[in-house]
Amino acid sequence: MPVRQQKPQYITDDQGNRVSVVLPVGQYQELLEDLEDLATVAERREEETVSHEELIKSLKADGKL
């Protein structure tokens, strides 16, 4: 189930302030993977881009396609 459709469960302190969130392990792992992907995108945002055609040509030249 997508994260936005889940109803989060919170752990609160004595004053009722939310201090923690309880997540199913699978959902937690998905969030970690998403964070890793976002970090990779941020690290690579200054890299030069190539067109789809150039990528296909390069992969064929390397024998990967």
DSSP file (Angstrom, degrees, kcal/mol; ACC not computed):
  #  RESIDUE AA STRUCTURE BP1 BP2  ACC     N-H-->O    O-->H-N    N-H-->O    O-->H-N    TCO  KAPPA ALPHA  PHI   PSI    X-CA   Y-CA   Z-CA
    1    1 A M              0   0    0      0, 0.0     5,-0.1     0, 0.0     0, 0.0   0.000 360.0 360.0 360.0 131.9    0.0    0.0    0.0
    2    2 A P    >>  -     0   0    0      0, 0.0     3,-1.6     0, 0.0     4,-0.6  -0.202 360.0-114.9 -58.1 149.0    1.4    3.4   -0.9
    3    3 A V  G >4 S+     0   0    0      1,-0.3     3,-1.3     2,-0.2    24,-0.0   0.864 113.7  57.6 -54.0 -41.5    2.7    5.5    2.0
    4    4 A R  G 34 S+     0   0    0      1,-0.3    -1,-0.3     3,-0.1     0, 0.0   0.722 103.7  53.3 -67.4 -19.9    0.1    8.2    1.5
    5    5 A Q  G <4 S+     0   0    0     -3,-1.6    -1,-0.3     2,-0.1     2,-0.2   0.570  90.9  94.1 -90.9  -9.0   -2.7    5.7    1.9
    6    6 A Q  S << S-     0   0    0     -3,-1.3    -3,-0.0    -4,-0.6     0, 0.0  -0.552  73.7-133.9 -80.5 145.7   -1.4    4.4    5.2
    7    7 A K        -     0   0    0     -2,-0.2    -2,-0.1     0, 0.0    -3,-0.1  -0.898  29.6-133.1 -97.7 112.2   -2.7    5.8    8.5
    8    8 A P        -     0   0    0      0, 0.0     2,-0.4     0, 0.0    15,-0.1  -0.277   9.1-142.5 -67.4 149.6    0.4    6.5   10.6
    9    9 A Q  E     -A   22   0A   0     13,-0.9    13,-2.8     2,-0.0     2,-0.3  -0.939  19.8-157.9-109.5 135.0    0.6    5.4   14.2
   10   10 A Y  E     -A   21   0A   0     -2,-0.4     2,-0.5    11,-0.2    11,-0.2  -0.835  15.4-143.5-115.7 150.1    2.4    7.7   16.6
   11   11 A I  E     -A   20   0A   0      9,-2.2     8,-3.1    -2,-0.3     9,-1.5  -0.948  29.2-162.7-104.1 130.8    4.1    7.3   19.9
   12   12 A T  E     -A   18   0A   0     -2,-0.5     6,-0.2     6,-0.2     2,-0.1  -0.778  13.4-125.0-116.4 158.6    3.5   10.4   22.1
   13   13 A D    >   -     0   0    0      4,-2.2     3,-1.9    -2,-0.3    -1,-0.1  -0.220  49.1 -80.9 -86.4-174.4    5.1   11.8   25.2
   14   14 A D  T 3  S+     0   0    0      1,-0.3    -1,-0.1     2,-0.1    -2,-0.0   0.742 131.6  52.6 -62.7 -24.0    3.2   12.6   28.4
   15   15 A Q  T 3  S-     0   0    0      2,-0.1    -1,-0.3     0, 0.0     3,-0.1   0.418 120.6-106.3 -91.7   1.4    2.1   15.9   27.0
   16   16 A G  S <  S+     0   0    0     -3,-1.9     2,-0.3     1,-0.3    -2,-0.1   0.547  70.5 146.6  86.6   7.3    0.6   14.3   23.8
   17   17 A N        -     0   0    0      1,-0.1    -4,-2.2     2,-0.0     2,-0.3  -0.611  55.2-114.2 -77.2 134.0    3.5   15.5   21.5
   18   18 A R  E     +A   12   0A   0     -2,-0.3    -6,-0.2    -6,-0.2     3,-0.1  -0.530  44.1 163.5 -68.4 126.9    4.3   13.1   18.8
   19   19 A V  E     +     0   0A   0     -8,-3.1     2,-0.3     1,-0.3    -7,-0.2   0.582  59.4  15.4-120.2 -18.8    7.8   11.7   19.3
   20   20 A S  E     -A   11   0A   0     -9,-1.5    -9,-2.2     2,-0.0     2,-0.4  -0.977  59.6-137.0-152.5 162.2    8.0    8.6   17.1
   21   21 A V  E     -A   10   0A   0     -2,-0.3     2,-0.6   -11,-0.2   -11,-0.2  -0.979  14.7-141.3-124.1 138.4    6.2    6.9   14.2
   22   22 A V  E     +A    9   0A   0    -13,-2.8   -13,-0.9    -2,-0.4    -2,-0.0  -0.888  28.0 176.1-100.6 123.5    5.5    3.2   14.0
   23   23 A L        -     0   0    0     -2,-0.6     2,-0.1   -15,-0.1    -2,-0.0  -0.936  36.0-106.5-125.5 147.4    5.9    1.8   10.5
   24   24 A P     >  -     0   0    0      0, 0.0     4,-2.3     0, 0.0     3,-0.3  -0.464  38.0-116.2 -63.9 147.3    5.7   -1.7    9.0
   25   25 A V  H  > S+     0   0    0      1,-0.2     4,-2.6     2,-0.2     5,-0.2   0.888 114.1  53.9 -55.6 -43.0    9.2   -3.0    8.2
   26   26 A G  H  > S+     0   0    0      1,-0.2     4,-2.1     2,-0.2    -1,-0.2   0.903 109.5  47.2 -59.6 -42.6    8.5   -3.2    4.5
   27   27 A Q  H  > S+     0   0    0     -3,-0.3     4,-2.2     2,-0.2    -1,-0.2   0.896 111.1  51.8 -66.9 -39.9    7.3    0.4    4.4
   28   28 A Y  H  X S+     0   0    0     -4,-2.3     4,-2.2     2,-0.2    -2,-0.2   0.921 109.7  49.5 -60.9 -44.8   10.4    1.5    6.3
   29   29 A Q  H  X S+     0   0    0     -4,-2.6     4,-2.3     1,-0.2    -2,-0.2   0.889 109.1  52.4 -63.1 -39.6   12.7   -0.3    3.8
   30   30 A E  H  X S+     0   0    0     -4,-2.1     4,-2.4     1,-0.2    -1,-0.2   0.913 108.9  50.2 -61.6 -42.3   10.9    1.4    0.9
   31   31 A L  H  X S+     0   0    0     -4,-2.2     4,-2.3     2,-0.2    -2,-0.2   0.898 109.6  50.7 -63.4 -40.6   11.4    4.8    2.5
   32   32 A L  H  X S+     0   0    0     -4,-2.2     4,-2.3     2,-0.2    -1,-0.2   0.914 110.4  49.5 -62.9 -42.2   15.1    4.0    3.0
   33   33 A E  H  X S+     0   0    0     -4,-2.3     4,-2.4     1,-0.2    -2,-0.2   0.910 110.2  50.9 -62.8 -41.8   15.4    3.0   -0.7
   34   34 A D  H  X S+     0   0    0     -4,-2.4     4,-2.6     1,-0.2    -1,-0.2   0.908 109.5  50.6 -61.7 -41.6   13.7    6.2   -1.7
   35   35 A L  H  X S+     0   0    0     -4,-2.3     4,-2.3     2,-0.2    -2,-0.2   0.900 109.6  50.3 -62.9 -40.8   16.1    8.2    0.4
   36   36 A E  H  X S+     0   0    0     -4,-2.3     4,-2.2     2,-0.2    -2,-0.2   0.918 110.8  49.8 -62.5 -43.0   19.1    6.5   -1.2
   37   37 A D  H  X S+     0   0    0     -4,-2.4     4,-2.4     1,-0.2    -2,-0.2   0.923 111.1  48.8 -61.1 -44.8   17.7    7.2   -4.7
   38   38 A L  H  X S+     0   0    0     -4,-2.6     4,-2.4     1,-0.2    -1,-0.2   0.881 109.7  51.9 -64.0 -37.7   17.1   10.9   -3.8
   39   39 A A  H  X S+     0   0    0     -4,-2.3     4,-2.4     2,-0.2    -1,-0.2   0.906 109.8  49.8 -64.4 -40.8   20.7   11.1   -2.5
   40   40 A T  H  X S+     0   0    0     -4,-2.2     4,-1.8     2,-0.2    -2,-0.2   0.920 110.6  49.6 -63.4 -44.2   22.0    9.6   -5.7
   41   41 A V  H  X S+     0   0    0     -4,-2.4     4,-0.6     1,-0.2    -2,-0.2   0.925 111.7  49.0 -60.3 -44.7   20.0   12.1   -7.8
   42   42 A A  H >< S+     0   0    0     -4,-2.4     3,-0.7     1,-0.2     4,-0.2   0.898 111.1  49.8 -63.0 -40.8   21.3   15.0   -5.7
   43   43 A E  H 3< S+     0   0    0     -4,-2.4     3,-0.3     1,-0.2    -1,-0.2   0.827 117.7  39.9 -66.0 -31.3   24.9   13.8   -6.0
   44   44 A R  H >< S+     0   0    0     -4,-1.8     3,-1.9     1,-0.2    -1,-0.2   0.365  80.6 104.4-101.8   4.7   24.6   13.5   -9.8
   45   45 A R  T << S+     0   0    0     -3,-0.7    -1,-0.2    -4,-0.6    -2,-0.1   0.737  81.1  52.6 -64.1 -21.5   22.6   16.5  -10.7
   46   46 A E  T 3  S+     0   0    0     -3,-0.3    -1,-0.3    -4,-0.2    -2,-0.1   0.533  86.2 110.7 -89.4  -6.4   25.6   18.4  -12.0
   47   47 A E  S <  S-     0   0    0     -3,-1.9     2,-0.1     1,-0.1    -3,-0.0  -0.334  78.6-102.0 -69.5 150.3   26.6   15.6  -14.4
   48   48 A E        -     0   0    0      1,-0.1     2,-0.2    -2,-0.0    -1,-0.1  -0.420  37.5-133.9 -68.3 144.4   26.2   16.0  -18.1
   49   49 A T        -     0   0    0     -2,-0.1     2,-0.3    -3,-0.1    -1,-0.1  -0.646  12.3-153.7 -99.3 159.5   23.2   14.4  -19.6
   50   50 A V        -     0   0    0     -2,-0.2     2,-0.0     3,-0.0     0, 0.0  -0.951  23.5-108.9-127.7 151.7   23.0   12.2  -22.8
   51   51 A S     >  -     0   0    0     -2,-0.3     4,-2.2     1,-0.1     5,-0.2  -0.300  29.9-111.2 -73.7 162.7   20.0   11.7  -25.1
   52   52 A H  H  > S+     0   0    0      1,-0.2     4,-2.5     2,-0.2     5,-0.2   0.899 119.9  53.6 -59.8 -41.3   18.2    8.4  -25.2
   53   53 A E  H  > S+     0   0    0      1,-0.2     4,-2.4     2,-0.2    -1,-0.2   0.909 108.0  49.4 -61.6 -43.1   19.6    7.8  -28.7
   54   54 A E  H  > S+     0   0    0      2,-0.2     4,-2.4     1,-0.2    -1,-0.2   0.893 110.5  51.1 -63.3 -39.8   23.2    8.4  -27.5
   55   55 A L  H  X S+     0   0    0     -4,-2.2     4,-2.6     2,-0.2    -2,-0.2   0.934 110.8  47.5 -63.4 -46.7   22.7    6.0  -24.7
   56   56 A I  H  X S+     0   0    0     -4,-2.5     4,-2.4     1,-0.2     5,-0.2   0.924 112.1  50.3 -60.6 -45.2   21.3    3.3  -27.0
   57   57 A K  H  X S+     0   0    0     -4,-2.4     4,-2.3     1,-0.2    -1,-0.2   0.913 111.9  47.8 -60.0 -44.1   24.2    3.8  -29.4
   58   58 A S  H  X S+     0   0    0     -4,-2.4     4,-1.8     2,-0.2    -2,-0.2   0.905 111.3  49.9 -65.0 -42.7   26.7    3.6  -26.6
   59   59 A L  H  <>S+     0   0    0     -4,-2.6     5,-2.8     1,-0.2     6,-0.8   0.892 111.8  48.5 -64.4 -39.7   25.2    0.4  -25.2
   60   60 A K  H ><5S+     0   0    0     -4,-2.4     3,-1.3     4,-0.2    -2,-0.2   0.909 109.5  52.5 -66.2 -41.4   25.1   -1.2  -28.6
   61   61 A A  H 3<5S+     0   0    0     -4,-2.3    -1,-0.2     1,-0.3    -2,-0.2   0.839 110.1  48.8 -63.2 -32.7   28.8   -0.3  -29.2
   62   62 A D  T 3<5S-     0   0    0     -4,-1.8    -1,-0.3    -5,-0.1    -2,-0.2   0.446 116.4-116.3 -85.1  -0.4   29.7   -1.9  -25.8
   63   63 A G  T < 5S+     0   0    0     -3,-1.3    -3,-0.2    -4,-0.2    -2,-0.1   0.706  83.6 119.6  74.4  19.8   27.7   -5.0  -26.8
   64   64 A K      <       0   0    0     -5,-2.8    -4,-0.2    -6,-0.2    -5,-0.1   0.532 360.0 360.0 -94.4  -7.4   25.3   -4.6  -24.0
   65   65 A L              0   0    0     -6,-0.8    -5,-0.2    -5,-0.1    -1,-0.1   0.320 360.0 360.0-131.4 360.0   22.3   -4.3  -26.3
